[in-house]
């Protein structure tokens, strides 16, 4: 606190030491406070309540995961929404839980086994799954404790896991329903295959990066019957079963329908015409390897080509003797060398940079592979998901993201849902000794007897997480929770999983819940990036552990920083200095509230009548209600950055820097006016702490319970806009602010220190600001005129006149020289800019942005000249 704050506190109406320590220590407050919230059940949701429901499910983090900045960002937004709705009187459910993360979790446990010199095959399937459950119990789910650190107000008693008994029943139920409706089938298709994890993986688990490889052009055939193709994967040529050209390509029309010899193999393959081929790309001819490329597979289907697989599950070559047993990359080099020796290489480009898919778990290069897998026929499900947005049942926010959603669901391919893992929901299909195939529901007994076996694959993790909005509420049972909290109110998630998770929840929700979508609104946010806007990556060395920042600055500081950067659908840059700035904000709230308590701020009793209040009191109450209304509108539009900015500037600028400062003279004077202002300040802090609470819950809870003496802010009523507006008071205080700001600017221009006192005469006649003279003098460090006062500078501001005696306060000659130097520089800048803008030849050639920049320089120089000239004129004369 400043000296003036100390003085006000010492002589104010309530000088009893408050219950708040002199400094805010987040580490001492946050942990115990959160546990108290949980113990008292503030975050639990009652399905029997008659309150209107408000439901959000947590995007389930992986059981292997730990809190990263992306989690902290998303959880901050969800927590802010649910805390506000809880305060508004809704029966609020923030549903927690975790995903079993099939590939990631299996990899973790397999690495542990490897340290023991074992593999999962040494244990067998049943024992391995037991080992995974043991790992989950002992080491998994660490993120739950980290969510508590952040302040997540989730209903912990309802925590779910995608492999728990209830959710397993939901998975088996919907699989059976889809199977019976012929929306699940088994077929051989091209999938993303990881030769390290030995499983198919989903599109979202493929990370594309630019790799350096080689592009080789190979001549197939001889003479006029030859044709040249180019490839970056020469090893796949062993599986070529055709060469394709465009039907209208005159260069190759004579070859269509003929056969050509495939180099190195002696096999003859046909030349086919297919419209998929781009005649303008490369040579206009492409090799067709149906078993190792998704586009080639489609060509093969259209032309009845055989599918010739040339690699096993480890990406080891299995065809053509000389290369058999080689890894695919070893084979690539060997095959190119053999083709070169045979005179088949027409051209080589090395290095050739191109986009290559990698497994997100182990970073192994993905191999497109023909494989027998289970698929969901998505066409009718995707249509329903698209229609729900088109007809307005579901809104996507921001709206411009709708196009991306439609681009996906309107062109969705069938979904490969089987994974070659042991950890996960095992596919509920049994095969009989005579070719029988039986899908078993959760209430049915599986077939038994000799020759009956269950499918060895498990389901894609996204299959079970697609049921999340209703499986967590007890579906397929028609539970009270399902009836109360489905559909969810809003889904808050990143735009990066709009396709992979959001679309699947839409499809499954509409299908399983009789056409009712899983949520009314999809609120999409961007990704957290470093302060330079760069993606966070271990390889870049710019990954931040949010726990470190919470340890250093407190959870509220991190949360406020994240919320203040959250513009809908756009990425969020964040740096440590921003978190430090937010820490300063929480400290400001703490210190200002402490000052208020020491000076009589109270929430007891009714607010005094407006006629008892000063203009300053009426102004801050008017601004308070306007701010509450603005924040409400921004919450409803998911504008977290804007609402946080509004709260920051109202709290810091208007409440702490203006209202508190303007009221200090009132508090020092005591009496009824001080009592009125103390009640007004209590009202302002009461409402301010309430509206700040969803974003910065810890510091606001501590301050509010101290201010009010009540139990908790978590379930306190959300402040309403009472409609109090006082335009006259806002205009009057606006004039005071203009006066103070202008004089402060003049003081700074004269080189005066903020605390330096200056004799001054204030003429406020006719301005209506007479009542504020004492406050203005205190804010501006203006002393009474005194004996020998001589006005050396006179400022007309906001209808008032401020005369200052600067003699003995500044070195006039030194200041005159400094200003003269600045004036000369500004005049030189003006002359240069004027000369350029007067040069017709320059204007004819210079780009518009360059000309605009020079015009701006001219405007700035002219403004500087006017300002400096005024300052020089205001200096005392020698």
C-alpha positions, 0 to 999 in steps of 0.5 A: 500500500502507498503512504496515502493508503496507510494514512486512510486506513489509520484514520478511517471508520474501521481501523480494526486489523482485518483477517487477511494476511498482508500478502497473498500466498497461493500455495498456502490457500489453494490446496486446503481450500479445494479439499474443503470444496470437495468435502462439502459437496459443492461440485456434486450434481443431484439428479432429483433436483428441480433446478434446471440442468446444466451439463458439460462432460470433460473431454476425457484425458488419457489415463496415461496423461499428465496435465499440460497447458492444453488441458489447463486451458480447456479446463479453465474455460469449462470450470468458468462456465460451470461455476457461473451456472452453479451460481445462477441456480442451475443443477450443474454437472461437470462430468469427470472421467478418463479414457483407457487410451488403448495404444498409449496404455498398452505401450506403457505396460509393455515397456515395463515388461521389457525392463523385466525381460518379458513381452505381453506374449510371455504373460498371455492375454488375460494376465497381461490385461490384469497387469494393465489394471494393476498399473492403472490402480497404482500409477494411472490417472495422475492427472486427476490430482493435477486437475484438483490443483487447477481448481476443477469443479467436477463431480468427483463422485461420478468419475467414470473410466471408459473401461469400467463396468457400466461403460463396457456395457454401453459399448457392447450394447451399441456395437450389437445395435449397430451390427443388427442394423447392418451398420457394422461390418467386417471387410478387407480395406486399406488402413493406417498400420503402425509396424511398431505398435502392430495395430491399425490406428485412426486418422487422428493418431497419424502425425504428418511431417516433412521427411527427406526421401527420394523420388525415382522415375522408373521405366516399365517395359521396352521401346514404344511400349514402355511407360515411366512412373515415379514413386517415393516408395520403390519397395512397393513396386513389388506389389504392383498389379497395374499401371494406370493412365487417364482415359483421355490422355492421348500419349497412352491411349494406344497402350490401354488394355495391353500388358507390360512387364514389371521390372525385377519380377518378370510378372506382366501387369495390365495398363488400365484407364482410370479418371483418378489419374491426373494427366498433368502430374508427372508423366501422367502414369501411376503405378498401382499397388492396391494392397499398399495404397488407399487410392490404388486400392480404389483403382484396383476395386474398379478394375478387378485387380488382384491385391498383392501384399508384399510386407508383413505386419513388421513392414518386412518384405515377403515377396521376390527372393532377392529382397525377401526378409529386408526391412522396407527401408533397406529394401527401398535402397536395394531395389533402387540399386537393382533398377539402376543396374538394370537401366530402369532408373530414368531420373532421381531426385534426392533429397525429395521432401514430402509429407509422411505420416507417423504414428503419434505414439511411437513416431514410426512411419505409418504403412498403408496396409490391406487388412481385414478389419471391422468398420462402421458404415457411417453414411446414414450416421454422418448425414444425421450429424450434419442435419442436426447442425443444419436445422439448428438443433446444434450450434457450432461456435464460432459459426465459421467453424461450421464449414469445416464440420460439414466438409468432414461429415459430408465426406466421411469414409467408413470408420475402421474401429478394430485395433490389434491390441489386448487392452481395450473393449474386446469386439463382442463377436464369436466365430464358430467351427463351421464359419458361424459369426455371432455378435453377442449383446451384454445380456446374452451368453456367448457361444461355447463349445469346441471350435468357438473363439472370440474375435481377438481385436479390441475397439478403437478408443474413439468408439467408447469415447464417442458414447461419453455424453450418455454412457457416463450418465448410465446408458443403456439404463434409463437412469435418473441422471440420464433423464436429468442431464442428457442432452448436455448443455455445451461441449467445450473442446479444441477445433483439432478434434472436431472431426475425430471426437465431436463428429463421433459423439454426434453420430452415436448420440443421435443414433442411440438417443432417438434422434436427440443430439448429445449437446445443444452447442459446440464451443470450439477453442484453439490450441495453446502456443508459445509466446511467439505463436509457435506450436509447443513441442519437445523437439522445439524445447518450448513445452511448458509444464503448467504445474511449474507456473502454478507453483510459482505464481498460483493457479488463479494467475495461470487460469486468468492468463489462459482465459484472457487469451481465449478468443473462440476458435483461435490459437492462444499464445502464452508466455511466462511474463503474462502469467506473472502479470496475472499474478500481479492482478491477483495481488492487486485484488488482494491488497485493494480488498484488504485496504477496503476492509481496513476502511469500513467496506461492508456488505451489511444492511441495505445500500444507502439511498442514491441521494445520500451517495456522492457522485463517485459512489453513484458512478462506480455502482453505475459502472458495476451494473454495466460491467455485470451486464456486459460480462453476462452477454460475453459469457453467453457468447463464449467470449472468454478473452473479452469478458476477462479483459472487461473484468480486468480493466473494471477491477484495476482501472475503475475500482482500484485506481479510480474509485478507491483513490477518489474515496480516500479523502472521504475515508480519512474525513470519516463521518456519514459520508465515509460510512456510505462509501464503505457500504458502496465499496463493500457492494462493489467488491461483493459483486466484483468478487462474484463475477471474477470467481469463475475464472480466479476461484481461489483468491476470490473465495478467500476474499469474499468469505472474509468480506461477507462472513459467509460460507462459500462463494461457490454456491453464492448467487450470481450478481444480477444487473439491477438496472442502476444507471447514472449517466450524470454521475458517469459524466461528472466522474469522466470529467474528473478523470479527464482533468486528472489524466491531463494534468498527470500527462503534463507533469510527466512531460515536465519530468516531475516524479509521480510523488513530487508535490507542486503548489497549485491553484484550482479554478473549478467554478462552473464545472460542477467538480467543486466537491472533488477538489480534495480528491483531485489534489491528492491524486495529483500531489497538488499543494495549496497555493501558499505564500509567494505562489506564482503561476508559471504554467496554466492548463485549461482542462475539462472546463477547469483551470489548473495553475501550477507554480513550477519554480524551484520544482524543475530546472527550467533551462535544462527542460527548455534545452531538452524540449528544443532538441526534441522539437528540432528532431520532430521538425526534421522528421516532418520536413523529410516526410513532406518532401517525399510526399511532395515528390510525384515520381516517388508517389508514382512508384512507391507501393501503397503501404509505403506511402501510407507509412510515410503519411503516418510519420508526417501525422505523428511528427506534426502531433509531436510538434504541437505537443512540444510547442505547448510544453515550451510555452507552458514553461516559466519565463526566465 
